[in-house]
Amino acid sequence: MRHYTLVLNTDSGSRRTLRISNPNTDIPTATLATAVDQLIANDVYDNTRGGLESLNRMELTVVETTAVL
């Protein structure tokens, strides 16, 4: 299993987290950066805790399981 975790800064000083499960990791980094910029520009969250301002970090997590028996 794989997922991206995006942590976004808001203009009120808080953070918002978005998890994307089973992403296509073949997408170029420049394309991902453009998509994150669009996400920030077209804020999808309720602004009561602040509007999206910038990307704090984006991480790819890979979980592998191996059957032993």
N, CA, C and O atoms as CSV, one atom per row, in Angstrom:
chain,resi,resn,atom,element,x,y,z
A,1,MET,N,N,0.841,-1.176,0.000
A,1,MET,CA,C,0.000,0.000,0.000
A,1,MET,C,C,0.884,1.237,0.000
A,1,MET,O,O,1.920,1.274,0.664
A,2,ARG,N,N,0.469,2.239,-0.744
A,2,ARG,CA,C,1.185,3.504,-0.818
A,2,ARG,C,C,0.213,4.651,-0.634
A,2,ARG,O,O,-0.963,4.543,-0.981
A,3,HIS,N,N,0.706,5.747,-0.089
A,3,HIS,CA,C,-0.106,6.955,-0.044
A,3,HIS,C,C,0.783,8.184,0.061
A,3,HIS,O,O,1.876,8.145,0.626
A,4,TYR,N,N,0.274,9.282,-0.504
A,4,TYR,CA,C,0.902,10.586,-0.332
A,4,TYR,C,C,0.228,11.255,0.851
A,4,TYR,O,O,-0.984,11.140,1.034
A,5,THR,N,N,1.015,11.954,1.652
A,5,THR,CA,C,0.484,12.810,2.703
A,5,THR,C,C,0.907,14.227,2.373
A,5,THR,O,O,2.097,14.515,2.245
A,6,LEU,N,N,-0.074,15.114,2.234
A,6,LEU,CA,C,0.199,16.525,1.996
A,6,LEU,C,C,-0.161,17.283,3.261
A,6,LEU,O,O,-1.266,17.145,3.785
A,7,VAL,N,N,0.767,18.077,3.743
A,7,VAL,CA,C,0.502,18.948,4.880
A,7,VAL,C,C,0.580,20.373,4.345
A,7,VAL,O,O,1.613,20.808,3.835
A,8,LEU,N,N,-0.533,21.087,4.473
A,8,LEU,CA,C,-0.657,22.430,3.911
A,8,LEU,C,C,-0.772,23.458,5.027
A,8,LEU,O,O,-1.484,23.243,6.008
A,9,ASN,N,N,-0.064,24.581,4.873
A,9,ASN,CA,C,-0.158,25.687,5.823
A,9,ASN,C,C,-1.357,26.552,5.465
A,9,ASN,O,O,-1.696,26.704,4.291
A,10,THR,N,N,-1.999,27.121,6.491
A,10,THR,CA,C,-3.103,28.042,6.247
A,10,THR,C,C,-2.675,29.453,6.619
A,10,THR,O,O,-1.681,29.647,7.319
A,11,ASP,N,N,-3.432,30.435,6.145
A,11,ASP,CA,C,-3.096,31.823,6.439
A,11,ASP,C,C,-3.389,32.218,7.888
A,11,ASP,O,O,-3.054,33.327,8.305
A,12,SER,N,N,-4.011,31.320,8.659
A,12,SER,CA,C,-4.247,31.591,10.081
A,12,SER,C,C,-3.199,30.907,10.965
A,12,SER,O,O,-3.283,30.980,12.191
A,13,GLY,N,N,-2.221,30.248,10.354
A,13,GLY,CA,C,-1.155,29.612,11.105
A,13,GLY,C,C,-1.394,28.150,11.450
A,13,GLY,O,O,-0.540,27.522,12.076
A,14,SER,N,N,-2.537,27.594,11.057
A,14,SER,CA,C,-2.796,26.176,11.323
A,14,SER,C,C,-2.372,25.351,10.110
A,14,SER,O,O,-1.847,25.885,9.134
A,15,ARG,N,N,-2.604,24.062,10.186
A,15,ARG,CA,C,-2.255,23.164,9.087
A,15,ARG,C,C,-3.443,22.286,8.728
A,15,ARG,O,O,-4.290,21.984,9.569
A,16,ARG,N,N,-3.488,21.887,7.478
A,16,ARG,CA,C,-4.484,20.939,6.980
A,16,ARG,C,C,-3.736,19.774,6.358
A,16,ARG,O,O,-2.709,19.967,5.708
A,17,THR,N,N,-4.248,18.567,6.555
A,17,THR,CA,C,-3.596,17.375,6.031
A,17,THR,C,C,-4.529,16.667,5.058
A,17,THR,O,O,-5.729,16.541,5.300
A,18,LEU,N,N,-3.957,16.211,3.964
A,18,LEU,CA,C,-4.698,15.494,2.934
A,18,LEU,C,C,-3.931,14.220,2.621
A,18,LEU,O,O,-2.718,14.260,2.413
A,19,ARG,N,N,-4.626,13.092,2.588
A,19,ARG,CA,C,-4.005,11.806,2.279
A,19,ARG,C,C,-4.579,11.285,0.971
A,19,ARG,O,O,-5.795,11.242,0.788
A,20,ILE,N,N,-3.697,10.892,0.069
A,20,ILE,CA,C,-4.096,10.354,-1.230
A,20,ILE,C,C,-3.631,8.908,-1.281
A,20,ILE,O,O,-2.431,8.640,-1.349
A,21,SER,N,N,-4.572,7.978,-1.250
A,21,SER,CA,C,-4.259,6.549,-1.233
A,21,SER,C,C,-4.002,6.010,-2.633
A,21,SER,O,O,-4.608,6.452,-3.609
A,22,ASN,N,N,-3.090,5.045,-2.711
A,22,ASN,CA,C,-2.749,4.348,-3.958
A,22,ASN,C,C,-2.490,5.299,-5.125
A,22,ASN,O,O,-3.133,5.187,-6.169
A,23,PRO,N,N,-1.543,6.244,-4.953
A,23,PRO,CA,C,-1.283,7.211,-6.019
A,23,PRO,C,C,-0.498,6.601,-7.176
A,23,PRO,O,O,0.146,5.562,-7.032
A,24,ASN,N,N,-0.565,7.256,-8.303
A,24,ASN,CA,C,0.255,6.904,-9.458
A,24,ASN,C,C,1.608,7.585,-9.252
A,24,ASN,O,O,1.736,8.785,-9.491
A,25,THR,N,N,2.606,6.838,-8.814
A,25,THR,CA,C,3.911,7.416,-8.509
A,25,THR,C,C,4.765,7.665,-9.752
A,25,THR,O,O,5.895,8.138,-9.637
A,26,ASP,N,N,4.242,7.355,-10.929
A,26,ASP,CA,C,4.960,7.623,-12.178
A,26,ASP,C,C,4.738,9.054,-12.668
A,26,ASP,O,O,5.373,9.481,-13.633
A,27,ILE,N,N,3.850,9.793,-12.020
A,27,ILE,CA,C,3.593,11.177,-12.417
A,27,ILE,C,C,4.819,12.011,-12.057
A,27,ILE,O,O,5.308,11.924,-10.931
A,28,PRO,N,N,5.325,12.819,-12.990
A,28,PRO,CA,C,6.529,13.622,-12.725
A,28,PRO,C,C,6.313,14.621,-11.580
A,28,PRO,O,O,5.203,15.103,-11.354
A,29,THR,N,N,7.397,14.915,-10.873
A,29,THR,CA,C,7.347,15.832,-9.737
A,29,THR,C,C,6.823,17.210,-10.142
A,29,THR,O,O,6.077,17.833,-9.386
A,30,ALA,N,N,7.204,17.687,-11.318
A,30,ALA,CA,C,6.733,18.998,-11.779
A,30,ALA,C,C,5.212,19.016,-11.935
A,30,ALA,O,O,4.568,20.021,-11.635
A,31,THR,N,N,4.644,17.918,-12.398
A,31,THR,CA,C,3.188,17.810,-12.544
A,31,THR,C,C,2.517,17.794,-11.176
A,31,THR,O,O,1.472,18.416,-10.987
A,32,LEU,N,N,3.119,17.079,-10.218
A,32,LEU,CA,C,2.577,17.068,-8.851
A,32,LEU,C,C,2.609,18.465,-8.247
A,32,LEU,O,O,1.650,18.884,-7.598
A,33,ALA,N,N,3.701,19.185,-8.456
A,33,ALA,CA,C,3.818,20.547,-7.921
A,33,ALA,C,C,2.743,21.458,-8.509
A,33,ALA,O,O,2.167,22.279,-7.794
A,34,THR,N,N,2.475,21.320,-9.790
A,34,THR,CA,C,1.425,22.106,-10.437
A,34,THR,C,C,0.056,21.770,-9.847
A,34,THR,O,O,-0.762,22.661,-9.619
A,35,ALA,N,N,-0.188,20.482,-9.601
A,35,ALA,CA,C,-1.467,20.056,-9.025
A,35,ALA,C,C,-1.635,20.604,-7.606
A,35,ALA,O,O,-2.729,21.027,-7.233
A,36,VAL,N,N,-0.572,20.599,-6.821
A,36,VAL,CA,C,-0.640,21.143,-5.459
A,36,VAL,C,C,-0.900,22.648,-5.516
A,36,VAL,O,O,-1.684,23.169,-4.723
A,37,ASP,N,N,-0.254,23.348,-6.440
A,37,ASP,CA,C,-0.501,24.782,-6.608
A,37,ASP,C,C,-1.971,25.053,-6.941
A,37,ASP,O,O,-2.561,26.006,-6.433
A,38,GLN,N,N,-2.559,24.209,-7.796
A,38,GLN,CA,C,-3.974,24.361,-8.146
A,38,GLN,C,C,-4.872,24.093,-6.939
A,38,GLN,O,O,-5.880,24.771,-6.743
A,39,LEU,N,N,-4.500,23.106,-6.139
A,39,LEU,CA,C,-5.261,22.789,-4.926
A,39,LEU,C,C,-5.264,23.983,-3.981
A,39,LEU,O,O,-6.297,24.333,-3.410
A,40,ILE,N,N,-4.094,24.608,-3.821
A,40,ILE,CA,C,-3.990,25.773,-2.938
A,40,ILE,C,C,-4.774,26.952,-3.512
A,40,ILE,O,O,-5.472,27.647,-2.774
A,41,ALA,N,N,-4.665,27.182,-4.817
A,41,ALA,CA,C,-5.354,28.302,-5.463
A,41,ALA,C,C,-6.872,28.156,-5.419
A,41,ALA,O,O,-7.589,29.153,-5.342
A,42,ASN,N,N,-7.366,26.919,-5.469
A,42,ASN,CA,C,-8.802,26.650,-5.462
A,42,ASN,C,C,-9.166,25.934,-4.166
A,42,ASN,O,O,-9.655,24.804,-4.176
A,43,ASP,N,N,-8.920,26.605,-3.070
A,43,ASP,CA,C,-9.068,26.065,-1.717
A,43,ASP,C,C,-10.350,25.254,-1.565
A,43,ASP,O,O,-11.452,25.773,-1.748
A,44,VAL,N,N,-10.191,23.960,-1.226
A,44,VAL,CA,C,-11.337,23.063,-1.111
A,44,VAL,C,C,-11.857,22.950,0.317
A,44,VAL,O,O,-12.888,22.322,0.558
A,45,TYR,N,N,-11.146,23.555,1.261
A,45,TYR,CA,C,-11.539,23.456,2.660
A,45,TYR,C,C,-12.395,24.647,3.093
A,45,TYR,O,O,-12.363,25.710,2.473
A,46,ASP,N,N,-13.149,24.451,4.154
A,46,ASP,CA,C,-13.899,25.522,4.787
A,46,ASP,C,C,-12.892,26.516,5.371
A,46,ASP,O,O,-11.972,26.107,6.080
A,47,ASN,N,N,-13.047,27.795,5.091
A,47,ASN,CA,C,-12.071,28.800,5.492
A,47,ASN,C,C,-12.181,29.255,6.940
A,47,ASN,O,O,-11.481,30.189,7.333
A,48,THR,N,N,-13.033,28.630,7.749
A,48,THR,CA,C,-13.175,29.070,9.133
A,48,THR,C,C,-11.883,28.876,9.925
A,48,THR,O,O,-11.651,29.594,10.898
A,49,ARG,N,N,-11.038,27.925,9.532
A,49,ARG,CA,C,-9.743,27.719,10.194
A,49,ARG,C,C,-8.595,28.281,9.364
A,49,ARG,O,O,-7.429,27.995,9.637
A,50,GLY,N,N,-8.919,29.070,8.366
A,50,GLY,CA,C,-7.912,29.697,7.526
A,50,GLY,C,C,-7.872,29.097,6.139
A,50,GLY,O,O,-8.108,27.902,5.957
A,51,GLY,N,N,-7.571,29.935,5.164
A,51,GLY,CA,C,-7.456,29.477,3.790
A,51,GLY,C,C,-6.087,28.877,3.532
A,51,GLY,O,O,-5.120,29.213,4.215
A,52,LEU,N,N,-6.000,27.999,2.559
A,52,LEU,CA,C,-4.723,27.377,2.224
A,52,LEU,C,C,-3.746,28.428,1.718
A,52,LEU,O,O,-4.093,29.297,0.917
A,53,GLU,N,N,-2.510,28.323,2.208
A,53,GLU,CA,C,-1.502,29.321,1.863
A,53,GLU,C,C,-0.303,28.724,1.126
A,53,GLU,O,O,0.155,29.277,0.126
A,54,SER,N,N,0.206,27.589,1.625
A,54,SER,CA,C,1.405,26.997,1.021
A,54,SER,C,C,1.532,25.531,1.423
A,54,SER,O,O,0.854,25.052,2.332
A,55,LEU,N,N,2.411,24.844,0.724
A,55,LEU,CA,C,2.701,23.449,1.037
A,55,LEU,C,C,3.764,23.401,2.127
A,55,LEU,O,O,4.825,24.009,1.987
A,56,ASN,N,N,3.487,22.687,3.204
A,56,ASN,CA,C,4.474,22.481,4.264
A,56,ASN,C,C,5.369,21.309,3.895
A,56,ASN,O,O,6.595,21.413,3.936
A,57,ARG,N,N,4.742,20.185,3.532
A,57,ARG,CA,C,5.501,19.026,3.082
A,57,ARG,C,C,4.585,18.048,2.357
A,57,ARG,O,O,3.367,18.058,2.534
A,58,MET,N,N,5.206,17.202,1.534
A,58,MET,CA,C,4.500,16.131,0.845
A,58,MET,C,C,5.371,14.900,0.946
A,58,MET,O,O,6.544,14.930,0.574
A,59,GLU,N,N,4.806,13.821,1.445
A,59,GLU,CA,C,5.569,12.595,1.667
A,59,GLU,C,C,4.883,11.416,0.990
A,59,GLU,O,O,3.656,11.347,0.920
A,60,LEU,N,N,5.692,10.498,0.497
A,60,LEU,CA,C,5.189,9.237,-0.028
A,60,LEU,C,C,5.491,8.170,1.012
A,60,LEU,O,O,6.643,8.004,1.412
A,61,THR,N,N,4.475,7.451,1.450
A,61,THR,CA,C,4.637,6.354,2.397
A,61,THR,C,C,4.362,5.054,1.665
A,61,THR,O,O,3.353,4.915,0.974
A,62,VAL,N,N,5.277,4.100,1.826
A,62,VAL,CA,C,5.130,2.784,1.210
A,62,VAL,C,C,5.125,1.756,2.331
A,62,VAL,O,O,6.071,1.682,3.116
A,63,VAL,N,N,4.057,0.962,2.407
A,63,VAL,CA,C,3.938,-0.084,3.414
A,63,VAL,C,C,3.981,-1.417,2.686
A,63,VAL,O,O,3.180,-1.674,1.788
A,64,GLU,N,N,4.916,-2.256,3.079
A,64,GLU,CA,C,5.053,-3.576,2.459
A,64,GLU,C,C,4.779,-4.653,3.504
A,64,GLU,O,O,5.175,-4.529,4.663
A,65,THR,N,N,4.106,-5.691,3.082
A,65,THR,CA,C,3.816,-6.817,3.955
A,65,THR,C,C,4.342,-8.087,3.312
A,65,THR,O,O,4.151,-8.316,2.118
A,66,THR,N,N,5.000,-8.906,4.105
A,66,THR,CA,C,5.530,-10.171,3.628
A,66,THR,C,C,4.921,-11.310,4.460
A,66,THR,O,O,5.037,-11.326,5.686
A,67,ALA,N,N,4.279,-12.247,3.781
A,67,ALA,CA,C,3.712,-13.403,4.487
A,67,ALA,C,C,4.846,-14.302,4.952
A,67,ALA,O,O,5.734,-14.641,4.170
A,68,VAL,N,N,4.821,-14.683,6.201
A,68,VAL,CA,C,5.867,-15.521,6.770
A,68,VAL,C,C,5.460,-16.980,6.782
A,68,VAL,O,O,6.290,-17.853,6.527
A,69,LEU,N,N,4.206,-17.261,7.072
A,69,LEU,CA,C,3.712,-18.639,7.100
A,69,LEU,C,C,2.530,-18.791,6.171
A,69,LEU,O,O,1.971,-19.882,6.054
